[in-house]
């Protein structure tokens, strides 16, 4: 499901799939859970959250929010 789980960047956006991926912690991907609202929570083998994917990110306005955030950093 979704993006490559070995990415090193903290925030990645895949425009073709319209998925925003946020890396929460280091760890080897083991499993994931799709929530009702097209958000995927990724876990390592110890069930620690290591990432979050947000599907249809551009439709949710997240890309605009990230651009504004980046402008202030």
mmJSON file of the N, C-alpha and C atoms, coordinates in Angstrom:
{"data_MODEL":{"atom_site":{
"group_PDB":["ATOM","ATOM","ATOM","ATOM","ATOM","ATOM","ATOM","ATOM","ATOM","ATOM","ATOM","ATOM","ATOM","ATOM","ATOM","ATOM","ATOM","ATOM","ATOM","ATOM","ATOM","ATOM","ATOM","ATOM","ATOM","ATOM","ATOM","ATOM","ATOM","ATOM","ATOM","ATOM","ATOM","ATOM","ATOM","ATOM","ATOM","ATOM","ATOM","ATOM","ATOM","ATOM","ATOM","ATOM","ATOM","ATOM","ATOM","ATOM","ATOM","ATOM","ATOM","ATOM","ATOM","ATOM","ATOM","ATOM","ATOM","ATOM","ATOM","ATOM","ATOM","ATOM","ATOM","ATOM","ATOM","ATOM","ATOM","ATOM","ATOM","ATOM","ATOM","ATOM","ATOM","ATOM","ATOM","ATOM","ATOM","ATOM","ATOM","ATOM","ATOM","ATOM","ATOM","ATOM","ATOM","ATOM","ATOM","ATOM","ATOM","ATOM","ATOM","ATOM","ATOM","ATOM","ATOM","ATOM","ATOM","ATOM","ATOM","ATOM","ATOM","ATOM","ATOM","ATOM","ATOM","ATOM","ATOM","ATOM","ATOM","ATOM","ATOM","ATOM","ATOM","ATOM","ATOM","ATOM","ATOM","ATOM","ATOM","ATOM","ATOM","ATOM","ATOM","ATOM","ATOM","ATOM","ATOM","ATOM","ATOM","ATOM","ATOM","ATOM","ATOM","ATOM","ATOM","ATOM","ATOM","ATOM","ATOM","ATOM","ATOM","ATOM","ATOM","ATOM","ATOM","ATOM","ATOM","ATOM","ATOM","ATOM","ATOM","ATOM","ATOM","ATOM","ATOM","ATOM","ATOM","ATOM","ATOM","ATOM","ATOM","ATOM","ATOM","ATOM","ATOM","ATOM","ATOM","ATOM","ATOM","ATOM","ATOM","ATOM","ATOM","ATOM","ATOM","ATOM","ATOM","ATOM","ATOM","ATOM","ATOM","ATOM","ATOM","ATOM","ATOM","ATOM","ATOM","ATOM","ATOM","ATOM","ATOM","ATOM","ATOM","ATOM","ATOM","ATOM","ATOM","ATOM","ATOM","ATOM","ATOM","ATOM","ATOM","ATOM","ATOM","ATOM","ATOM","ATOM","ATOM","ATOM","ATOM","ATOM","ATOM","ATOM","ATOM","ATOM","ATOM","ATOM","ATOM"],
"id":[1,2,3,4,5,6,7,8,9,10,11,12,13,14,15,16,17,18,19,20,21,22,23,24,25,26,27,28,29,30,31,32,33,34,35,36,37,38,39,40,41,42,43,44,45,46,47,48,49,50,51,52,53,54,55,56,57,58,59,60,61,62,63,64,65,66,67,68,69,70,71,72,73,74,75,76,77,78,79,80,81,82,83,84,85,86,87,88,89,90,91,92,93,94,95,96,97,98,99,100,101,102,103,104,105,106,107,108,109,110,111,112,113,114,115,116,117,118,119,120,121,122,123,124,125,126,127,128,129,130,131,132,133,134,135,136,137,138,139,140,141,142,143,144,145,146,147,148,149,150,151,152,153,154,155,156,157,158,159,160,161,162,163,164,165,166,167,168,169,170,171,172,173,174,175,176,177,178,179,180,181,182,183,184,185,186,187,188,189,190,191,192,193,194,195,196,197,198,199,200,201,202,203,204,205,206,207,208,209,210,211,212,213,214,215,216,217,218,219],
"type_symbol":["N","C","C","N","C","C","N","C","C","N","C","C","N","C","C","N","C","C","N","C","C","N","C","C","N","C","C","N","C","C","N","C","C","N","C","C","N","C","C","N","C","C","N","C","C","N","C","C","N","C","C","N","C","C","N","C","C","N","C","C","N","C","C","N","C","C","N","C","C","N","C","C","N","C","C","N","C","C","N","C","C","N","C","C","N","C","C","N","C","C","N","C","C","N","C","C","N","C","C","N","C","C","N","C","C","N","C","C","N","C","C","N","C","C","N","C","C","N","C","C","N","C","C","N","C","C","N","C","C","N","C","C","N","C","C","N","C","C","N","C","C","N","C","C","N","C","C","N","C","C","N","C","C","N","C","C","N","C","C","N","C","C","N","C","C","N","C","C","N","C","C","N","C","C","N","C","C","N","C","C","N","C","C","N","C","C","N","C","C","N","C","C","N","C","C","N","C","C","N","C","C","N","C","C","N","C","C","N","C","C","N","C","C","N","C","C","N","C","C"],
"label_atom_id":["N","CA","C","N","CA","C","N","CA","C","N","CA","C","N","CA","C","N","CA","C","N","CA","C","N","CA","C","N","CA","C","N","CA","C","N","CA","C","N","CA","C","N","CA","C","N","CA","C","N","CA","C","N","CA","C","N","CA","C","N","CA","C","N","CA","C","N","CA","C","N","CA","C","N","CA","C","N","CA","C","N","CA","C","N","CA","C","N","CA","C","N","CA","C","N","CA","C","N","CA","C","N","CA","C","N","CA","C","N","CA","C","N","CA","C","N","CA","C","N","CA","C","N","CA","C","N","CA","C","N","CA","C","N","CA","C","N","CA","C","N","CA","C","N","CA","C","N","CA","C","N","CA","C","N","CA","C","N","CA","C","N","CA","C","N","CA","C","N","CA","C","N","CA","C","N","CA","C","N","CA","C","N","CA","C","N","CA","C","N","CA","C","N","CA","C","N","CA","C","N","CA","C","N","CA","C","N","CA","C","N","CA","C","N","CA","C","N","CA","C","N","CA","C","N","CA","C","N","CA","C","N","CA","C","N","CA","C","N","CA","C","N","CA","C","N","CA","C","N","CA","C","N","CA","C"],
"label_alt_id":[null,null,null,null,null,null,null,null,null,null,null,null,null,null,null,null,null,null,null,null,null,null,null,null,null,null,null,null,null,null,null,null,null,null,null,null,null,null,null,null,null,null,null,null,null,null,null,null,null,null,null,null,null,null,null,null,null,null,null,null,null,null,null,null,null,null,null,null,null,null,null,null,null,null,null,null,null,null,null,null,null,null,null,null,null,null,null,null,null,null,null,null,null,null,null,null,null,null,null,null,null,null,null,null,null,null,null,null,null,null,null,null,null,null,null,null,null,null,null,null,null,null,null,null,null,null,null,null,null,null,null,null,null,null,null,null,null,null,null,null,null,null,null,null,null,null,null,null,null,null,null,null,null,null,null,null,null,null,null,null,null,null,null,null,null,null,null,null,null,null,null,null,null,null,null,null,null,null,null,null,null,null,null,null,null,null,null,null,null,null,null,null,null,null,null,null,null,null,null,null,null,null,null,null,null,null,null,null,null,null,null,null,null,null,null,null,null,null,null],
"label_comp_id":["UNK","UNK","UNK","UNK","UNK","UNK","UNK","UNK","UNK","UNK","UNK","UNK","UNK","UNK","UNK","UNK","UNK","UNK","UNK","UNK","UNK","UNK","UNK","UNK","UNK","UNK","UNK","UNK","UNK","UNK","UNK","UNK","UNK","UNK","UNK","UNK","UNK","UNK","UNK","UNK","UNK","UNK","UNK","UNK","UNK","UNK","UNK","UNK","UNK","UNK","UNK","UNK","UNK","UNK","UNK","UNK","UNK","UNK","UNK","UNK","UNK","UNK","UNK","UNK","UNK","UNK","UNK","UNK","UNK","UNK","UNK","UNK","UNK","UNK","UNK","UNK","UNK","UNK","UNK","UNK","UNK","UNK","UNK","UNK","UNK","UNK","UNK","UNK","UNK","UNK","UNK","UNK","UNK","UNK","UNK","UNK","UNK","UNK","UNK","UNK","UNK","UNK","UNK","UNK","UNK","UNK","UNK","UNK","UNK","UNK","UNK","UNK","UNK","UNK","UNK","UNK","UNK","UNK","UNK","UNK","UNK","UNK","UNK","UNK","UNK","UNK","UNK","UNK","UNK","UNK","UNK","UNK","UNK","UNK","UNK","UNK","UNK","UNK","UNK","UNK","UNK","UNK","UNK","UNK","UNK","UNK","UNK","UNK","UNK","UNK","UNK","UNK","UNK","UNK","UNK","UNK","UNK","UNK","UNK","UNK","UNK","UNK","UNK","UNK","UNK","UNK","UNK","UNK","UNK","UNK","UNK","UNK","UNK","UNK","UNK","UNK","UNK","UNK","UNK","UNK","UNK","UNK","UNK","UNK","UNK","UNK","UNK","UNK","UNK","UNK","UNK","UNK","UNK","UNK","UNK","UNK","UNK","UNK","UNK","UNK","UNK","UNK","UNK","UNK","UNK","UNK","UNK","UNK","UNK","UNK","UNK","UNK","UNK","UNK","UNK","UNK","UNK","UNK","UNK"],
"label_asym_id":["A","A","A","A","A","A","A","A","A","A","A","A","A","A","A","A","A","A","A","A","A","A","A","A","A","A","A","A","A","A","A","A","A","A","A","A","A","A","A","A","A","A","A","A","A","A","A","A","A","A","A","A","A","A","A","A","A","A","A","A","A","A","A","A","A","A","A","A","A","A","A","A","A","A","A","A","A","A","A","A","A","A","A","A","A","A","A","A","A","A","A","A","A","A","A","A","A","A","A","A","A","A","A","A","A","A","A","A","A","A","A","A","A","A","A","A","A","A","A","A","A","A","A","A","A","A","A","A","A","A","A","A","A","A","A","A","A","A","A","A","A","A","A","A","A","A","A","A","A","A","A","A","A","A","A","A","A","A","A","A","A","A","A","A","A","A","A","A","A","A","A","A","A","A","A","A","A","A","A","A","A","A","A","A","A","A","A","A","A","A","A","A","A","A","A","A","A","A","A","A","A","A","A","A","A","A","A","A","A","A","A","A","A","A","A","A","A","A","A"],
"label_entity_id":["1","1","1","1","1","1","1","1","1","1","1","1","1","1","1","1","1","1","1","1","1","1","1","1","1","1","1","1","1","1","1","1","1","1","1","1","1","1","1","1","1","1","1","1","1","1","1","1","1","1","1","1","1","1","1","1","1","1","1","1","1","1","1","1","1","1","1","1","1","1","1","1","1","1","1","1","1","1","1","1","1","1","1","1","1","1","1","1","1","1","1","1","1","1","1","1","1","1","1","1","1","1","1","1","1","1","1","1","1","1","1","1","1","1","1","1","1","1","1","1","1","1","1","1","1","1","1","1","1","1","1","1","1","1","1","1","1","1","1","1","1","1","1","1","1","1","1","1","1","1","1","1","1","1","1","1","1","1","1","1","1","1","1","1","1","1","1","1","1","1","1","1","1","1","1","1","1","1","1","1","1","1","1","1","1","1","1","1","1","1","1","1","1","1","1","1","1","1","1","1","1","1","1","1","1","1","1","1","1","1","1","1","1","1","1","1","1","1","1"],
"label_seq_id":[1,1,1,2,2,2,3,3,3,4,4,4,5,5,5,6,6,6,7,7,7,8,8,8,9,9,9,10,10,10,11,11,11,12,12,12,13,13,13,14,14,14,15,15,15,16,16,16,17,17,17,18,18,18,19,19,19,20,20,20,21,21,21,22,22,22,23,23,23,24,24,24,25,25,25,26,26,26,27,27,27,28,28,28,29,29,29,30,30,30,31,31,31,32,32,32,33,33,33,34,34,34,35,35,35,36,36,36,37,37,37,38,38,38,39,39,39,40,40,40,41,41,41,42,42,42,43,43,43,44,44,44,45,45,45,46,46,46,47,47,47,48,48,48,49,49,49,50,50,50,51,51,51,52,52,52,53,53,53,54,54,54,55,55,55,56,56,56,57,57,57,58,58,58,59,59,59,60,60,60,61,61,61,62,62,62,63,63,63,64,64,64,65,65,65,66,66,66,67,67,67,68,68,68,69,69,69,70,70,70,71,71,71,72,72,72,73,73,73],
"pdbx_PDB_ins_code":[null,null,null,null,null,null,null,null,null,null,null,null,null,null,null,null,null,null,null,null,null,null,null,null,null,null,null,null,null,null,null,null,null,null,null,null,null,null,null,null,null,null,null,null,null,null,null,null,null,null,null,null,null,null,null,null,null,null,null,null,null,null,null,null,null,null,null,null,null,null,null,null,null,null,null,null,null,null,null,null,null,null,null,null,null,null,null,null,null,null,null,null,null,null,null,null,null,null,null,null,null,null,null,null,null,null,null,null,null,null,null,null,null,null,null,null,null,null,null,null,null,null,null,null,null,null,null,null,null,null,null,null,null,null,null,null,null,null,null,null,null,null,null,null,null,null,null,null,null,null,null,null,null,null,null,null,null,null,null,null,null,null,null,null,null,null,null,null,null,null,null,null,null,null,null,null,null,null,null,null,null,null,null,null,null,null,null,null,null,null,null,null,null,null,null,null,null,null,null,null,null,null,null,null,null,null,null,null,null,null,null,null,null,null,null,null,null,null,null],
"Cartn_x":[0.819,0.0,0.869,0.53,1.163,2.598,3.382,4.739,5.765,6.955,8.082,8.343,8.437,8.584,10.019,10.957,12.356,12.833,11.93,12.304,13.003,13.966,14.723,14.155,13.418,12.874,11.738,11.594,10.552,9.18,9.093,7.829,8.065,7.237,7.323,5.942,5.898,4.631,4.767,3.84,3.792,2.633,2.926,1.848,1.005,1.601,0.846,-0.221,0.152,-0.783,-1.548,-1.085,-1.65,-1.624,-0.442,-0.25,0.847,0.52,1.485,1.929,3.214,3.751,4.604,4.376,5.116,5.8,7.11,7.886,7.941,7.445,7.374,8.634,9.128,10.278,11.018,12.259,13.039,12.48,12.588,12.154,11.831,11.862,11.57,10.064,9.527,8.097,7.685,6.591,6.077,4.618,3.791,2.353,1.767,0.543,-0.155,-1.651,-2.327,-3.767,-4.368,-5.384,-6.1,-7.292,-7.317,-8.438,-9.565,-10.742,-11.917,-11.732,-10.92,-10.782,-9.553,-9.16,-8.018,-6.711,-6.518,-5.254,-4.694,-3.426,-2.767,-1.732,-1.818,-0.849,0.086,1.391,2.391,3.09,3.346,3.935,5.204,6.065,7.203,6.782,7.708,7.383,6.928,7.219,6.788,5.495,4.854,3.605,3.803,5.035,5.297,4.948,4.339,4.014,5.294,5.534,6.718,6.367,5.107,4.736,3.238,2.881,1.485,1.413,0.437,0.169,-1.217,-1.319,-2.603,-2.909,-3.949,-4.339,-5.193,-5.182,-5.911,-5.477,-4.19,-3.645,-3.977,-3.903,-4.168,-5.637,-6.526,-7.952,-8.3,-7.437,-7.652,-7.009,-6.309,-5.662,-4.334,-3.795,-2.558,-1.332,-1.321,-0.155,-0.032,-1.148,-1.12,-0.621,-1.074,-0.644,0.855,1.374,2.813,3.633,3.151,3.864,3.918,2.82,2.807,3.766,3.769,4.668,6.123,6.43,7.8,8.268,7.351,7.691,8.086,7.602,7.895,9.107,9.677,10.821,12.113],
"Cartn_y":[-1.173,0.0,1.244,2.253,3.554,3.617,4.401,4.733,3.744,3.868,3.055,3.285,2.217,2.318,2.541,2.625,2.814,4.244,5.176,6.554,7.177,8.035,8.676,10.049,10.695,12.016,11.926,12.969,13.001,13.187,14.075,14.298,14.097,13.253,12.967,13.123,13.617,13.699,13.025,12.143,11.46,12.066,12.956,13.638,12.699,11.65,10.713,9.975,9.563,8.849,9.811,11.065,12.088,11.606,11.104,10.603,11.418,11.909,12.593,11.598,11.338,10.378,11.127,10.849,11.484,10.383,10.47,9.496,9.97,9.144,9.492,9.054,7.862,7.314,6.334,6.074,5.054,3.685,2.766,1.414,0.692,-0.612,-1.434,-1.634,-1.328,-1.481,-2.939,-3.12,-4.459,-4.598,-3.605,-3.7,-2.303,-2.231,-0.958,-1.172,-0.094,-0.138,1.033,0.744,1.779,2.219,3.491,4.038,4.415,4.688,4.998,6.187,7.145,8.383,8.412,7.267,7.146,7.646,7.329,7.579,6.22,6.009,4.737,4.954,4.151,4.184,2.997,3.26,2.217,1.879,0.589,0.095,-0.701,-0.734,-1.646,-2.962,-3.89,-5.217,-5.187,-4.091,-3.953,-3.143,-2.884,-2.103,-0.638,-0.133,1.291,1.98,3.145,3.895,4.468,4.183,4.716,5.654,5.665,6.54,6.67,7.73,8.0,8.384,7.83,8.215,8.845,9.943,10.609,10.602,9.86,9.744,10.941,11.284,12.448,13.721,13.848,14.964,16.323,16.449,17.751,18.14,17.175,17.448,17.884,17.581,17.943,19.281,19.891,21.174,21.079,19.884,19.708,20.271,20.253,20.766,22.272,22.976,24.421,24.713,23.927,24.114,23.865,22.849,22.563,23.678,24.24,25.349,26.556,26.839,27.965,27.709,26.491,26.127,26.266,25.805,25.869,27.309,28.216,29.616,30.265,29.722,30.285,29.652,28.646,27.966,28.586],
"Cartn_z":[0.0,0.0,0.0,-0.713,-0.613,-1.073,-0.343,-0.749,-0.21,-0.725,-0.291,1.194,1.946,3.393,3.829,2.908,3.261,3.005,2.721,2.433,3.635,3.391,4.458,4.829,3.94,4.218,5.232,6.019,7.04,6.394,5.401,4.7,3.211,2.612,1.175,0.571,-0.653,-1.358,-2.705,-3.016,-4.304,-5.092,-6.055,-6.779,-7.637,-8.159,-8.996,-8.172,-6.976,-6.103,-5.19,-5.098,-4.208,-2.76,-2.363,-0.998,-0.317,0.86,1.701,2.773,2.85,3.819,4.829,6.097,7.177,7.986,8.037,8.81,10.25,11.163,12.569,13.318,13.004,13.717,12.818,13.174,12.487,12.855,11.952,12.234,10.947,11.022,9.866,9.759,8.586,8.353,8.554,9.294,9.544,9.133,9.462,9.189,9.093,8.584,8.502,8.648,9.058,9.24,8.481,7.665,6.935,7.769,8.129,8.88,7.918,8.443,7.63,6.694,7.084,6.336,5.427,4.911,3.998,4.601,5.843,6.52,6.927,6.616,6.9,7.997,9.037,10.126,9.936,9.914,9.689,11.003,11.198,12.446,12.184,13.208,13.159,13.816,13.962,14.49,15.947,16.665,18.056,18.187,17.07,16.993,17.37,17.237,17.4,16.086,16.155,14.941,14.362,13.088,12.423,11.273,10.849,9.757,9.596,8.85,8.537,7.067,6.361,4.982,4.939,4.216,4.042,2.553,2.197,0.795,0.402,-0.883,-1.414,-0.697,-0.475,0.298,-0.319,-1.635,-2.256,-2.106,-2.109,-1.968,-0.547,0.389,1.796,2.142,1.184,1.426,2.144,2.275,3.037,2.327,1.009,0.289,0.475,0.467,0.707,2.119,3.076,4.462,4.611,3.936,4.005,3.375,2.267,1.62,2.538,3.231,4.177,5.324,5.835,6.912,6.481,5.291,4.781,4.638,4.262,4.101,5.425,6.536,7.85,8.522,7.9,8.507,8.036],
"occupancy":[1.0,1.0,1.0,1.0,1.0,1.0,1.0,1.0,1.0,1.0,1.0,1.0,1.0,1.0,1.0,1.0,1.0,1.0,1.0,1.0,1.0,1.0,1.0,1.0,1.0,1.0,1.0,1.0,1.0,1.0,1.0,1.0,1.0,1.0,1.0,1.0,1.0,1.0,1.0,1.0,1.0,1.0,1.0,1.0,1.0,1.0,1.0,1.0,1.0,1.0,1.0,1.0,1.0,1.0,1.0,1.0,1.0,1.0,1.0,1.0,1.0,1.0,1.0,1.0,1.0,1.0,1.0,1.0,1.0,1.0,1.0,1.0,1.0,1.0,1.0,1.0,1.0,1.0,1.0,1.0,1.0,1.0,1.0,1.0,1.0,1.0,1.0,1.0,1.0,1.0,1.0,1.0,1.0,1.0,1.0,1.0,1.0,1.0,1.0,1.0,1.0,1.0,1.0,1.0,1.0,1.0,1.0,1.0,1.0,1.0,1.0,1.0,1.0,1.0,1.0,1.0,1.0,1.0,1.0,1.0,1.0,1.0,1.0,1.0,1.0,1.0,1.0,1.0,1.0,1.0,1.0,1.0,1.0,1.0,1.0,1.0,1.0,1.0,1.0,1.0,1.0,1.0,1.0,1.0,1.0,1.0,1.0,1.0,1.0,1.0,1.0,1.0,1.0,1.0,1.0,1.0,1.0,1.0,1.0,1.0,1.0,1.0,1.0,1.0,1.0,1.0,1.0,1.0,1.0,1.0,1.0,1.0,1.0,1.0,1.0,1.0,1.0,1.0,1.0,1.0,1.0,1.0,1.0,1.0,1.0,1.0,1.0,1.0,1.0,1.0,1.0,1.0,1.0,1.0,1.0,1.0,1.0,1.0,1.0,1.0,1.0,1.0,1.0,1.0,1.0,1.0,1.0,1.0,1.0,1.0,1.0,1.0,1.0,1.0,1.0,1.0,1.0,1.0,1.0],
"B_iso_or_equiv":[0.0,0.0,0.0,0.0,0.0,0.0,0.0,0.0,0.0,0.0,0.0,0.0,0.0,0.0,0.0,0.0,0.0,0.0,0.0,0.0,0.0,0.0,0.0,0.0,0.0,0.0,0.0,0.0,0.0,0.0,0.0,0.0,0.0,0.0,0.0,0.0,0.0,0.0,0.0,0.0,0.0,0.0,0.0,0.0,0.0,0.0,0.0,0.0,0.0,0.0,0.0,0.0,0.0,0.0,0.0,0.0,0.0,0.0,0.0,0.0,0.0,0.0,0.0,0.0,0.0,0.0,0.0,0.0,0.0,0.0,0.0,0.0,0.0,0.0,0.0,0.0,0.0,0.0,0.0,0.0,0.0,0.0,0.0,0.0,0.0,0.0,0.0,0.0,0.0,0.0,0.0,0.0,0.0,0.0,0.0,0.0,0.0,0.0,0.0,0.0,0.0,0.0,0.0,0.0,0.0,0.0,0.0,0.0,0.0,0.0,0.0,0.0,0.0,0.0,0.0,0.0,0.0,0.0,0.0,0.0,0.0,0.0,0.0,0.0,0.0,0.0,0.0,0.0,0.0,0.0,0.0,0.0,0.0,0.0,0.0,0.0,0.0,0.0,0.0,0.0,0.0,0.0,0.0,0.0,0.0,0.0,0.0,0.0,0.0,0.0,0.0,0.0,0.0,0.0,0.0,0.0,0.0,0.0,0.0,0.0,0.0,0.0,0.0,0.0,0.0,0.0,0.0,0.0,0.0,0.0,0.0,0.0,0.0,0.0,0.0,0.0,0.0,0.0,0.0,0.0,0.0,0.0,0.0,0.0,0.0,0.0,0.0,0.0,0.0,0.0,0.0,0.0,0.0,0.0,0.0,0.0,0.0,0.0,0.0,0.0,0.0,0.0,0.0,0.0,0.0,0.0,0.0,0.0,0.0,0.0,0.0,0.0,0.0,0.0,0.0,0.0,0.0,0.0,0.0],
"pdbx_formal_charge":[null,null,null,null,null,null,null,null,null,null,null,null,null,null,null,null,null,null,null,null,null,null,null,null,null,null,null,null,null,null,null,null,null,null,null,null,null,null,null,null,null,null,null,null,null,null,null,null,null,null,null,null,null,null,null,null,null,null,null,null,null,null,null,null,null,null,null,null,null,null,null,null,null,null,null,null,null,null,null,null,null,null,null,null,null,null,null,null,null,null,null,null,null,null,null,null,null,null,null,null,null,null,null,null,null,null,null,null,null,null,null,null,null,null,null,null,null,null,null,null,null,null,null,null,null,null,null,null,null,null,null,null,null,null,null,null,null,null,null,null,null,null,null,null,null,null,null,null,null,null,null,null,null,null,null,null,null,null,null,null,null,null,null,null,null,null,null,null,null,null,null,null,null,null,null,null,null,null,null,null,null,null,null,null,null,null,null,null,null,null,null,null,null,null,null,null,null,null,null,null,null,null,null,null,null,null,null,null,null,null,null,null,null,null,null,null,null,null,null],
"auth_seq_id":[1,1,1,2,2,2,3,3,3,4,4,4,5,5,5,6,6,6,7,7,7,8,8,8,9,9,9,10,10,10,11,11,11,12,12,12,13,13,13,14,14,14,15,15,15,16,16,16,17,17,17,18,18,18,19,19,19,20,20,20,21,21,21,22,22,22,23,23,23,24,24,24,25,25,25,26,26,26,27,27,27,28,28,28,29,29,29,30,30,30,31,31,31,32,32,32,33,33,33,34,34,34,35,35,35,36,36,36,37,37,37,38,38,38,39,39,39,40,40,40,41,41,41,42,42,42,43,43,43,44,44,44,45,45,45,46,46,46,47,47,47,48,48,48,49,49,49,50,50,50,51,51,51,52,52,52,53,53,53,54,54,54,55,55,55,56,56,56,57,57,57,58,58,58,59,59,59,60,60,60,61,61,61,62,62,62,63,63,63,64,64,64,65,65,65,66,66,66,67,67,67,68,68,68,69,69,69,70,70,70,71,71,71,72,72,72,73,73,73],
"auth_comp_id":["UNK","UNK","UNK","UNK","UNK","UNK","UNK","UNK","UNK","UNK","UNK","UNK","UNK","UNK","UNK","UNK","UNK","UNK","UNK","UNK","UNK","UNK","UNK","UNK","UNK","UNK","UNK","UNK","UNK","UNK","UNK","UNK","UNK","UNK","UNK","UNK","UNK","UNK","UNK","UNK","UNK","UNK","UNK","UNK","UNK","UNK","UNK","UNK","UNK","UNK","UNK","UNK","UNK","UNK","UNK","UNK","UNK","UNK","UNK","UNK","UNK","UNK","UNK","UNK","UNK","UNK","UNK","UNK","UNK","UNK","UNK","UNK","UNK","UNK","UNK","UNK","UNK","UNK","UNK","UNK","UNK","UNK","UNK","UNK","UNK","UNK","UNK","UNK","UNK","UNK","UNK","UNK","UNK","UNK","UNK","UNK","UNK","UNK","UNK","UNK","UNK","UNK","UNK","UNK","UNK","UNK","UNK","UNK","UNK","UNK","UNK","UNK","UNK","UNK","UNK","UNK","UNK","UNK","UNK","UNK","UNK","UNK","UNK","UNK","UNK","UNK","UNK","UNK","UNK","UNK","UNK","UNK","UNK","UNK","UNK","UNK","UNK","UNK","UNK","UNK","UNK","UNK","UNK","UNK","UNK","UNK","UNK","UNK","UNK","UNK","UNK","UNK","UNK","UNK","UNK","UNK","UNK","UNK","UNK","UNK","UNK","UNK","UNK","UNK","UNK","UNK","UNK","UNK","UNK","UNK","UNK","UNK","UNK","UNK","UNK","UNK","UNK","UNK","UNK","UNK","UNK","UNK","UNK","UNK","UNK","UNK","UNK","UNK","UNK","UNK","UNK","UNK","UNK","UNK","UNK","UNK","UNK","UNK","UNK","UNK","UNK","UNK","UNK","UNK","UNK","UNK","UNK","UNK","UNK","UNK","UNK","UNK","UNK","UNK","UNK","UNK","UNK","UNK","UNK"],
"auth_asym_id":["A","A","A","A","A","A","A","A","A","A","A","A","A","A","A","A","A","A","A","A","A","A","A","A","A","A","A","A","A","A","A","A","A","A","A","A","A","A","A","A","A","A","A","A","A","A","A","A","A","A","A","A","A","A","A","A","A","A","A","A","A","A","A","A","A","A","A","A","A","A","A","A","A","A","A","A","A","A","A","A","A","A","A","A","A","A","A","A","A","A","A","A","A","A","A","A","A","A","A","A","A","A","A","A","A","A","A","A","A","A","A","A","A","A","A","A","A","A","A","A","A","A","A","A","A","A","A","A","A","A","A","A","A","A","A","A","A","A","A","A","A","A","A","A","A","A","A","A","A","A","A","A","A","A","A","A","A","A","A","A","A","A","A","A","A","A","A","A","A","A","A","A","A","A","A","A","A","A","A","A","A","A","A","A","A","A","A","A","A","A","A","A","A","A","A","A","A","A","A","A","A","A","A","A","A","A","A","A","A","A","A","A","A","A","A","A","A","A","A"],
"auth_atom_id":["N","CA","C","N","CA","C","N","CA","C","N","CA","C","N","CA","C","N","CA","C","N","CA","C","N","CA","C","N","CA","C","N","CA","C","N","CA","C","N","CA","C","N","CA","C","N","CA","C","N","CA","C","N","CA","C","N","CA","C","N","CA","C","N","CA","C","N","CA","C","N","CA","C","N","CA","C","N","CA","C","N","CA","C","N","CA","C","N","CA","C","N","CA","C","N","CA","C","N","CA","C","N","CA","C","N","CA","C","N","CA","C","N","CA","C","N","CA","C","N","CA","C","N","CA","C","N","CA","C","N","CA","C","N","CA","C","N","CA","C","N","CA","C","N","CA","C","N","CA","C","N","CA","C","N","CA","C","N","CA","C","N","CA","C","N","CA","C","N","CA","C","N","CA","C","N","CA","C","N","CA","C","N","CA","C","N","CA","C","N","CA","C","N","CA","C","N","CA","C","N","CA","C","N","CA","C","N","CA","C","N","CA","C","N","CA","C","N","CA","C","N","CA","C","N","CA","C","N","CA","C","N","CA","C","N","CA","C","N","CA","C","N","CA","C","N","CA","C","N","CA","C","N","CA","C"],
"pdbx_PDB_model_num":[1,1,1,1,1,1,1,1,1,1,1,1,1,1,1,1,1,1,1,1,1,1,1,1,1,1,1,1,1,1,1,1,1,1,1,1,1,1,1,1,1,1,1,1,1,1,1,1,1,1,1,1,1,1,1,1,1,1,1,1,1,1,1,1,1,1,1,1,1,1,1,1,1,1,1,1,1,1,1,1,1,1,1,1,1,1,1,1,1,1,1,1,1,1,1,1,1,1,1,1,1,1,1,1,1,1,1,1,1,1,1,1,1,1,1,1,1,1,1,1,1,1,1,1,1,1,1,1,1,1,1,1,1,1,1,1,1,1,1,1,1,1,1,1,1,1,1,1,1,1,1,1,1,1,1,1,1,1,1,1,1,1,1,1,1,1,1,1,1,1,1,1,1,1,1,1,1,1,1,1,1,1,1,1,1,1,1,1,1,1,1,1,1,1,1,1,1,1,1,1,1,1,1,1,1,1,1,1,1,1,1,1,1,1,1,1,1,1,1]
}}}
